[in-house]
Amino acid sequence: MTHTPGPWQAKWDTVGLPGWSIAGADGTEIAGCTTGNPPFRTADECKADFHLIAAAPTLLEALERSLETHQSA
């Protein structure tokens, strides 16, 4: 399984309905979260979620390095 290479960036997007989006290193949108009336999330919820999601490639890289270190010990 592969994923869009990082780094990823969470950004406020005003194209169409306002909300947060995740963009890959090449600027391509990976995911979006529209804010507004239910069932949509609040802007603060989307912001928190999307900053966490944007960290995924960095977290994966750190985990892989940790596993390599542990397995070679």
Secondary structure, DSSP 4 states (H G I P E B T S, - for coil): -----S--EEEEE-SSS-EEEEE-TTS-EEEEEEBSSTTSBPHHHHHHHHHHHHTHHHHHHHHHHHHHHHHH-
